[in-house]
Amino acid sequence: MLKQYLNYTCALSFLSLCISQTVMALEPGAAPQAPAGNTMGIPLSVSLPPGLYYTSSTKHLNGQLKDDNGDNMGLKLNAPASTSIFIYTPGFQVLGGDYRAWLAIPFIMAEEEISNPMLGEVGTHSNNNIANIDVHFADISWTLSPGQFVSAGLGAITTTGSWSLGGTNTSGEYWSLNPRVGYSLMNQNWNISLESHYFYNFENDETKYDSGDELFFDATVLKKVDFIYPGLQVGPIGYIREQVTSDENNGTAYYGTTSGKARQMGLGVQVLKDFGRGLFVGLSWSKDIETQNAVSNDGRFALNISVPVFMKNKPKPANIPAEF
């Protein structure tokens, strides 16, 4: 029962690491490589059955640019976004764990409303375009015991997004390396995940601006409530985003100045429905409780839908006849 549950409860719970937003921390006008709280509700560390999986993640962000004191600076952002994630698990092991890789392709509809002329041309500006693609080429999940997993991996964030100096952007014009580690507890009663991602940001070759590195931490505690409805899970979620190194401006762009370090903390709630056979629908809401030098999350809804494209040994739901 537990093995079946793990297989089809976790097979497609991956989320994108790539949805972006416009900010002043990091390079001015550039987007971070991921929003705070990007992996909340996702048991990334759980081993998947061999196969190919697809996840669609849709988010709607509304927020305002904050300064170092958390005060509004005169820029509002409205940014619906959708990310397509393709996860491949070939079925072999590396270093004693299950190998997997994924590709995340985000599309963002960014709309900025600027009221402070120091931030750009006053008015409303928009850009509907692809953002930077995440190529997570190596990830390994180790099973510690039935229902307990740890994982680690490495990916690269490309410069495929739309960026121009002084424009409304869907990305930053810089590459990043993205190592991650995580822990998941998955059993008949709980879905608990702790995720940590580090973004080692490289210099923008055009402006010679080097955005500081960032550390993201996401936490999820979901309780299975089958007594309310079969397959239903609900619980709190939270996140921290911390820029750990300062920006460096090695050119003349932005008059040689640098931005302050970004910081975000937030809380929310997640509701997830497991329909069985690898089909999941999750809805979450989250909001910042602290924001510095970043666009705030003033209340973000996220809808995640996961479906298997191919599973070598597709599990059956535990509550249907064997001949189904």
C-alpha positions as CSV (number, residue, x, y, z in Angstrom):
1,M,0.0,0.0,0.0
2,L,2.7,2.5,1.0
3,K,4.8,1.7,-2.1
4,Q,1.8,2.2,-4.4
5,Y,0.9,5.4,-2.7
6,L,4.5,6.8,-2.9
7,N,4.7,5.9,-6.6
8,Y,1.6,7.7,-7.8
9,T,1.5,10.4,-5.1
10,C,4.9,11.7,-6.0
11,A,5.4,10.8,-9.6
12,L,4.5,14.2,-10.8
13,S,4.7,16.7,-8.0
14,F,7.7,18.6,-9.5
15,L,7.4,22.3,-10.0
16,S,9.3,24.7,-12.1
17,L,12.4,26.4,-10.8
18,C,12.2,29.0,-13.4
19,I,9.2,31.5,-13.1
20,S,10.6,35.1,-12.8
21,Q,9.6,38.6,-11.7
22,T,11.0,42.1,-12.2
23,V,13.0,43.5,-9.3
24,M,15.6,46.1,-8.3
25,A,17.7,43.9,-6.2
26,L,20.2,42.0,-8.3
27,E,20.8,43.8,-11.6
28,P,18.3,46.7,-11.9
29,G,15.3,45.6,-14.1
30,A,16.5,42.0,-14.3
31,A,14.5,39.1,-12.8
32,P,15.7,36.5,-10.3
33,Q,16.1,33.0,-11.7
34,A,13.2,31.8,-9.5
35,P,10.5,33.4,-7.3
36,A,10.6,32.9,-3.6
37,G,8.6,29.8,-2.6
38,N,8.9,28.2,-6.0
39,T,9.0,24.6,-4.8
40,M,6.5,24.8,-1.9
41,G,4.1,21.8,-1.8
42,I,6.4,19.7,-3.9
43,P,8.1,16.5,-2.6
44,L,11.1,16.9,-4.9
45,S,13.3,14.4,-3.1
46,V,11.0,11.4,-3.6
47,S,12.2,8.8,-6.1
48,L,10.0,8.5,-9.2
49,P,9.2,5.4,-11.2
50,P,11.0,5.2,-14.6
51,G,9.2,7.3,-17.2
52,L,8.5,10.8,-18.6
53,Y,6.3,13.3,-16.8
54,Y,4.7,16.6,-17.5
55,T,3.8,19.3,-15.0
56,S,2.0,22.7,-15.7
57,S,2.5,25.4,-13.1
58,T,0.5,28.6,-13.3
59,K,1.1,31.5,-11.0
60,H,-0.4,35.0,-10.6
61,L,1.8,37.5,-8.9
62,N,0.8,41.0,-7.8
63,G,3.3,43.1,-5.9
64,Q,5.2,46.3,-5.4
65,L,8.9,47.1,-5.5
66,K,10.3,47.6,-2.0
67,D,13.4,49.4,-0.8
68,D,15.8,48.4,1.9
69,N,13.3,49.5,4.6
70,G,10.4,47.6,3.0
71,D,8.7,50.8,1.7
72,N,7.1,51.1,-1.7
73,M,9.3,52.7,-4.4
74,G,6.7,53.5,-7.0
75,L,6.5,50.3,-9.2
76,K,3.7,47.8,-9.2
77,L,4.0,44.5,-11.0
78,N,1.2,42.2,-12.3
79,A,2.8,39.0,-13.7
80,P,0.7,35.9,-14.6
81,A,3.0,33.1,-15.7
82,S,2.9,29.5,-16.8
83,T,5.7,27.0,-16.7
84,S,5.9,23.7,-18.5
85,I,8.2,21.1,-16.9
86,F,9.3,17.8,-18.5
87,I,10.8,15.3,-16.0
88,Y,12.7,12.2,-17.2
89,T,13.6,9.3,-15.0
90,P,15.6,6.6,-17.0
91,G,15.5,4.0,-14.4
92,F,19.2,3.6,-13.5
93,Q,21.1,4.5,-10.4
94,V,24.1,6.7,-9.8
95,L,26.0,6.7,-6.5
96,G,23.4,4.4,-5.0
97,G,20.4,6.7,-5.8
98,D,17.9,7.1,-8.6
99,Y,19.0,9.5,-11.4
100,R,16.6,12.0,-13.0
101,A,16.7,15.2,-15.0
102,W,14.2,17.9,-16.0
103,L,13.6,20.8,-18.3
104,A,11.5,23.8,-17.2
105,I,10.2,26.4,-19.7
106,P,8.5,29.5,-18.3
107,F,6.3,32.0,-20.1
108,I,5.5,35.3,-18.4
109,M,3.1,38.2,-19.0
110,A,4.9,41.0,-17.2
111,E,3.1,44.3,-16.7
112,E,4.7,47.2,-14.8
113,E,3.0,50.3,-13.6
114,I,5.6,53.0,-12.8
115,S,4.8,56.1,-10.9
116,N,8.3,57.0,-9.8
117,P,10.3,58.6,-12.7
118,M,13.6,57.5,-11.1
119,L,12.6,53.9,-12.0
120,G,11.8,54.6,-15.6
121,E,9.2,56.1,-17.9
122,V,6.1,56.8,-15.9
123,G,3.1,54.7,-17.1
124,T,2.2,51.1,-17.8
125,H,4.6,48.9,-19.7
126,S,4.3,45.2,-20.6
127,N,6.3,42.3,-22.1
128,N,4.8,38.9,-22.9
129,N,7.7,36.5,-23.5
130,I,9.6,33.4,-22.5
131,A,11.8,33.6,-19.4
132,N,15.1,31.8,-18.7
133,I,14.9,28.0,-19.2
134,D,16.1,25.7,-16.4
135,V,18.1,22.7,-17.6
136,H,18.4,20.5,-14.5
137,F,20.7,17.9,-16.0
138,A,21.7,15.9,-12.9
139,D,19.7,15.0,-9.8
140,I,19.9,11.9,-7.6
141,S,17.3,10.7,-5.0
142,W,18.3,8.4,-2.2
143,T,15.8,6.3,-0.2
144,L,16.8,6.4,3.5
145,S,13.9,4.2,4.6
146,P,10.4,3.5,3.4
147,G,8.8,7.0,2.9
148,Q,12.0,9.0,3.7
149,F,14.2,10.5,0.9
150,V,17.1,12.9,0.4
151,S,18.2,14.3,-2.9
152,A,20.8,16.5,-4.5
153,G,21.4,17.9,-8.0
154,L,22.7,20.5,-10.3
155,G,21.2,22.6,-13.1
156,A,22.0,25.5,-15.3
157,I,19.7,28.6,-15.9
158,T,20.1,29.8,-19.5
159,T,19.7,33.3,-21.0
160,T,16.7,32.4,-23.2
161,G,14.4,35.1,-21.7
162,S,13.6,38.6,-22.9
163,W,15.8,41.3,-21.5
164,S,16.9,44.8,-22.6
165,L,18.6,47.6,-20.7
166,G,16.0,49.8,-19.1
167,G,13.1,47.7,-20.4
168,T,10.3,45.6,-18.9
169,N,11.9,42.2,-18.7
170,T,10.9,38.6,-18.1
171,S,14.4,37.5,-17.1
172,G,18.0,38.6,-16.5
173,E,20.7,38.5,-19.1
174,Y,23.0,36.2,-17.0
175,W,23.6,32.5,-16.6
176,S,23.3,30.7,-13.2
177,L,24.4,27.4,-11.8
178,N,21.7,26.0,-9.5
179,P,22.7,23.3,-7.0
180,R,19.9,22.0,-4.7
181,V,19.4,19.6,-1.8
182,G,16.2,18.4,-0.2
183,Y,14.4,16.1,2.2
184,S,11.0,14.5,1.9
185,L,8.9,12.4,4.2
186,M,6.0,10.7,2.4
187,N,3.7,8.2,4.0
188,Q,0.0,7.5,4.5
189,N,-0.4,10.5,6.8
190,W,2.1,13.1,5.8
191,N,3.7,14.9,2.9
192,I,6.6,16.9,4.4
193,S,9.3,18.5,2.2
194,L,12.3,20.8,2.9
195,E,14.0,22.3,-0.1
196,S,17.1,24.5,-0.5
197,H,18.3,26.0,-3.8
198,Y,21.4,28.1,-4.4
199,F,21.8,30.4,-7.4
200,Y,25.4,31.1,-8.4
201,N,24.9,34.1,-10.8
202,F,27.4,35.0,-13.5
203,E,28.1,38.4,-14.9
204,N,25.9,40.1,-17.6
205,D,28.4,40.3,-20.5
206,E,26.6,43.3,-21.9
207,T,26.5,45.5,-18.8
208,K,29.3,44.0,-16.8
209,Y,27.0,43.8,-13.9
210,D,27.4,40.8,-11.6
211,S,24.2,40.0,-9.6
212,G,24.8,38.5,-6.1
213,D,24.2,34.9,-5.3
214,E,20.9,33.9,-3.7
215,L,19.8,31.1,-1.4
216,F,16.2,29.9,-1.4
217,F,14.6,27.7,1.3
218,D,11.0,26.3,1.0
219,A,9.1,24.2,3.6
220,T,5.9,22.2,3.2
221,V,3.9,20.3,5.8
222,L,0.8,18.7,4.2
223,K,-1.6,16.3,6.1
224,K,-3.5,13.6,4.3
225,V,-7.2,14.1,5.2
226,D,-8.9,11.1,3.6
227,F,-11.6,11.3,6.2
228,I,-12.8,14.5,4.5
229,Y,-12.2,13.4,0.9
230,P,-10.0,10.6,-0.5
231,G,-6.7,11.8,-1.8
232,L,-7.0,15.2,-0.2
233,Q,-3.9,16.9,1.5
234,V,-3.8,20.3,3.2
235,G,-1.3,22.2,5.2
236,P,1.0,25.2,5.7
237,I,3.8,26.3,3.4
238,G,6.6,28.9,3.8
239,Y,9.7,30.3,2.2
240,I,12.8,32.4,2.6
241,R,14.8,34.1,-0.1
242,E,18.1,35.6,0.9
243,Q,20.7,37.3,-1.3
244,V,24.0,36.1,0.3
245,T,26.6,38.0,-1.7
246,S,26.6,41.7,-2.8
247,D,26.2,42.8,-6.4
248,E,29.2,44.1,-8.3
249,N,29.2,46.6,-11.1
250,N,32.2,46.3,-13.3
251,G,31.0,48.6,-16.0
252,T,29.3,52.0,-16.4
253,A,25.7,50.9,-16.6
254,Y,23.4,52.3,-14.0
255,Y,26.0,55.1,-13.4
256,G,28.2,52.5,-11.8
257,T,25.9,51.9,-8.8
258,T,24.7,48.6,-7.3
259,S,21.4,47.4,-5.8
260,G,20.9,46.3,-2.2
261,K,20.5,42.7,-1.2
262,A,17.1,41.1,-1.7
263,R,15.3,39.4,1.1
264,Q,11.8,37.8,1.3
265,M,9.9,35.7,3.8
266,G,6.4,34.4,3.4
267,L,3.7,32.0,4.5
268,G,0.8,30.3,2.9
269,V,-1.4,27.3,2.6
270,Q,-1.5,24.4,0.1
271,V,-4.4,22.1,-0.9
272,L,-3.5,19.0,-3.1
273,K,-5.8,16.4,-4.6
274,D,-4.3,13.0,-5.7
275,F,-6.6,11.5,-8.3
276,G,-4.5,8.4,-8.6
277,R,-2.5,7.0,-11.6
278,G,-0.1,10.0,-11.5
279,L,-2.7,12.8,-11.9
280,F,-2.5,15.6,-9.3
281,V,-4.0,19.0,-8.9
282,G,-2.6,21.4,-6.3
283,L,-3.7,24.9,-5.4
284,S,-1.8,27.2,-3.1
285,W,-1.8,30.7,-1.8
286,S,1.1,32.6,-0.2
287,K,2.0,36.1,0.8
288,D,5.2,37.9,2.0
289,I,5.6,38.8,5.6
290,E,8.9,40.6,4.9
291,T,10.3,42.1,1.7
292,Q,13.5,44.1,1.1
293,N,14.9,45.2,-2.2
294,A,12.5,43.1,-4.2
295,V,9.0,43.0,-5.7
296,S,6.7,41.8,-2.9
297,N,4.4,38.9,-3.1
298,D,1.1,40.6,-2.1
299,G,-0.9,37.4,-2.5
300,R,0.0,34.8,-5.0
301,F,-2.2,31.9,-6.2
302,A,-0.5,28.9,-7.8
303,L,-2.2,26.1,-9.7
304,N,-0.2,22.9,-10.5
305,I,-1.4,20.1,-12.7
306,S,0.7,17.0,-13.2
307,V,0.2,14.1,-15.5
308,P,2.4,11.1,-16.6
309,V,3.3,11.1,-20.3
310,F,4.8,7.6,-19.9
311,M,5.4,5.4,-16.9
312,K,7.2,2.0,-17.4
313,N,5.4,0.4,-14.5
314,K,2.3,2.6,-14.0
315,P,0.8,2.0,-10.6
316,K,-2.9,1.4,-10.0
317,P,-4.8,3.3,-7.4
318,A,-5.1,1.2,-4.2
319,N,-8.8,1.5,-3.9
320,I,-9.8,-0.1,-7.3
321,P,-10.2,-3.8,-8.2
322,A,-7.0,-5.5,-9.4
323,E,-8.6,-6.4,-12.8
324,F,-9.2,-2.7,-13.5
